Amino acid sequence: LDHSSAIICIDDVYGGTQRYFRRIVNPSMNIAVEFVDFDDTTVVQELIASCEASNRSAKLLWLETPTNPTLKISDIHQIAKLAHANGCLLAVDNTFCSPYFQSPLELGADLVVHSVTKYINGHSDVVMGIVCTNDDDLYARLKFIQNGVGAVPSPFDCFLAHRGLKTLHVRMEASARNAFAIALFLEQHRGVKKTLYPGLPSHPQHELAKKQQHGFGAMITFYCVGGKEQASIFLQNLKVFALAESLGAVESLAESPSLMTHASVPDDQKAKLHIDDSLIRLSVGIESCQDLICDLDSALEAAIATM
């Protein structure tokens, strides 16, 4: 992107992404970054016009769907049409769904990014990312930049990622089955205020998820009854779920976004996005579903017992 251009990013986004945009891209590259809810495309259109009025041409729309951590779903096809009508590129972070459960390029996106560390590799032993495009000119530009800055993974990391890719379909199906059963369990548990999972009919964008995804994935977010103390006790009492920030591997993980993955998000923004201390994010793996449910039940009961 050119200096003095602008990026419009979805407001509910991975903490590392917003930190990079706020604290590196904006001050170091003189590129404006605006964060907005993409649910209302009229607001996005107005923001594009506002950027133009301030002599900062919007060049890139950055989207996560489902979002991290509250699992909001955005209509990729509609946002792609909006982007292209205004001369913008659309980039979609597809990490949560993986290529198996969602194909943003087919829905009109220009760029798709994945943290290969997560589902594509799937074994928690690679740190890598990729950007994909079906545009020859974009590919040539990105390939030149990659070569120029030396952003090339090691041969062994590539070997490990290819190894993981061979079982992507098996792992995604198994983890999604577990996640759906766990989401149903959490939705009925007395220790849970609210469960967010695109596969539940109660999810606000459930129908949209059914339309544009090939499956609902294995990420679940829920709010513990109580607050920070109960969420902490819940996490401390897990035995099968590991307490960790990552996601997308064969093992199940749990974390507190407000204190871990999204700790760098400004407090006012966290409040706006409902990322509070009772929020728990689960990455469901491929272990025995019954073992996972029993683990969650035991930890939730331990948290409730302190109230």
Residue pairs with C-beta under 8 A, 6 or more apart in sequence:
1 7
1 29
1 31
1 59
1 60
2 59
3 29
3 30
3 31
4 30
4 31
4 32
4 55
4 56
4 57
5 31
5 32
5 56
5 57
5 58
5 59
5 60
6 31
6 32
6 33
6 34
6 51
6 56
6 57
6 58
6 59
6 60
7 21
7 25
7 31
7 32
7 33
7 34
7 58
7 59
7 60
7 61
7 62
8 33
8 34
8 36
8 44
8 47
8 48
8 51
8 58
8 60
8 61
8 62
8 88
9 17
9 18
9 21
9 33
9 34
9 35
9 36
9 61
9 62
9 63
10 35
10 36
10 37
10 38
10 62
10 63
10 64
10 65
10 67
10 72
10 74
11 35
11 36
11 37
11 269
11 272
11 273
12 37
12 64
12 67
12 68
12 69
12 70
12 72
12 273
13 35
13 62
13 64
13 67
13 68
13 93
14 64
14 68
14 93
14 95
14 261
14 262
15 68
15 257
15 261
15 262
15 263
15 264
15 265
16 261
16 264
17 62
17 64
17 93
18 35
18 264
18 265
18 269
19 264
19 265
21 33
21 62
22 33
25 31
25 33
26 32
26 33
32 51
32 54
32 56
34 47
34 51
35 269
36 43
36 44
36 47
37 43
38 44
38 63
38 74
38 79
39 72
39 74
41 78
41 79
41 82
44 61
44 79
44 82
45 82
45 86
47 58
48 58
48 86
48 88
51 57
51 58
52 58
57 87
58 86
58 88
59 87
59 88
59 89
60 88
60 89
60 90
60 91
61 79
61 82
61 83
61 88
61 89
61 90
61 91
62 91
62 93
63 74
63 76
63 79
63 90
63 91
63 92
63 93
63 109
64 92
64 93
64 95
64 96
65 72
65 73
65 74
65 76
65 92
65 97
65 102
66 72
66 73
66 96
66 97
66 198
66 209
66 217
66 219
67 74
68 95
68 96
68 219
68 257
68 261
68 281
69 221
69 257
69 261
69 262
69 275
69 279
69 281
70 196
70 221
70 273
70 274
70 275
70 279
71 96
71 196
71 197
71 198
71 203
71 219
71 220
71 221
72 204
72 205
73 198
73 203
73 205
73 208
73 209
73 212
74 205
75 208
75 212
76 90
76 92
76 104
76 107
76 108
76 109
76 212
77 107
77 108
77 212
79 90
80 90
80 107
80 108
80 109
80 110
81 108
83 89
83 90
83 110
84 90
84 108
89 110
89 111
89 138
90 108
90 109
90 110
90 111
91 109
91 110
91 111
91 112
91 113
92 104
92 109
92 111
92 112
92 113
93 112
93 113
93 114
94 102
94 104
94 112
94 113
94 114
95 113
95 114
95 115
95 118
95 119
95 248
96 217
96 219
96 247
97 213
97 215
97 217
98 114
98 118
98 119
98 120
98 168
98 172
98 217
98 248
99 114
99 120
99 168
100 119
100 168
100 169
100 172
100 214
100 215
101 172
101 176
101 213
101 214
101 215
101 216
101 217
102 212
102 213
102 214
103 214
104 112
105 112
105 132
105 133
105 134
107 212
110 133
110 135
110 138
111 131
111 132
111 133
111 138
112 131
112 132
112 133
113 129
113 130
113 131
113 132
114 120
114 129
114 130
114 132
115 128
115 129
115 248
116 126
116 128
116 129
116 130
116 161
117 124
117 126
117 127
117 128
117 129
117 246
117 248
118 246
118 247
118 248
118 249
119 168
119 171
119 172
119 248
120 130
120 161
120 164
120 165
120 168
120 248
121 128
121 160
121 161
121 164
121 165
121 248
121 249
122 164
122 167
122 168
122 171
122 248
122 249
122 250
123 160
123 163
123 164
123 249
123 250
124 246
124 249
124 250
124 251
125 160
126 157
126 160
126 161
126 164
127 157
128 153
128 157
128 161
131 142
133 139
133 142
145 151
146 152
153 161
171 250
171 286
172 215
172 217
172 218
173 215
174 286
175 218
175 284
175 285
175 286
176 199
176 215
176 216
176 217
176 218
177 289
178 218
178 252
178 284
178 285
178 286
178 287
178 289
178 292
179 197
179 199
179 216
179 217
179 218
179 219
179 220
179 282
179 284
180 197
180 199
180 216
181 289
181 293
182 220
182 282
182 284
182 289
182 292
182 293
182 296
183 195
183 197
183 199
183 200
183 220
184 200
185 293
185 296
185 297
186 192
186 195
186 220
186 222
186 296
187 195
187 200
187 202
189 296
189 297
189 300
190 225
190 304
191 224
191 225
191 230
191 234
191 300
191 301
191 303
191 304
192 222
192 223
192 224
192 225
192 300
193 222
193 223
193 224
193 225
193 278
194 222
194 223
195 202
195 220
195 221
195 222
196 203
196 220
196 221
196 222
197 203
197 216
197 219
197 220
197 221
198 205
198 206
198 209
198 213
198 216
198 217
199 206
199 209
199 216
199 217
200 206
203 209
209 216
218 248
218 283
218 284
218 285
219 247
219 281
219 282
219 283
219 284
220 281
220 282
220 284
221 257
221 279
221 280
221 281
221 282
222 279
222 280
222 282
223 276
223 278
223 279
223 280
224 230
224 231
224 234
224 278
224 279
224 280
224 300
224 303
225 278
225 303
225 304
225 307
226 278
226 303
226 304
226 306
226 307
227 276
227 277
227 278
228 277
228 278
229 306
230 278
230 303
230 304
230 306
230 307
231 256
231 277
231 278
231 279
231 280
231 303
232 256
233 299
233 302
233 303
233 306
234 280
234 299
234 300
234 302
234 303
235 243
235 254
235 255
235 256
235 280
235 299
236 243
237 298
237 299
237 302
237 303
238 254
238 295
238 296
238 299
239 295
239 298
239 299
240 252
240 287
240 291
240 292
240 294
240 295
241 252
241 253
241 254
241 282
241 292
241 295
241 296
241 299
242 251
242 252
242 253
242 254
243 253
243 254
243 255
244 253
244 254
244 255
245 253
245 255
245 260
245 261
246 253
246 283
247 253
247 281
247 283
248 283
249 283
249 285
250 285
250 286
251 285
251 287
252 282
252 283
252 284
252 285
252 287
252 292
253 282
253 283
253 285
254 280
254 281
254 282
254 283
255 261
255 280
255 281
256 277
256 279
256 280
256 281
257 275
257 279
257 281
258 270
258 275
258 276
258 277
258 279
259 277
261 281
262 270
262 275
265 273
265 275
270 276
284 292
285 292
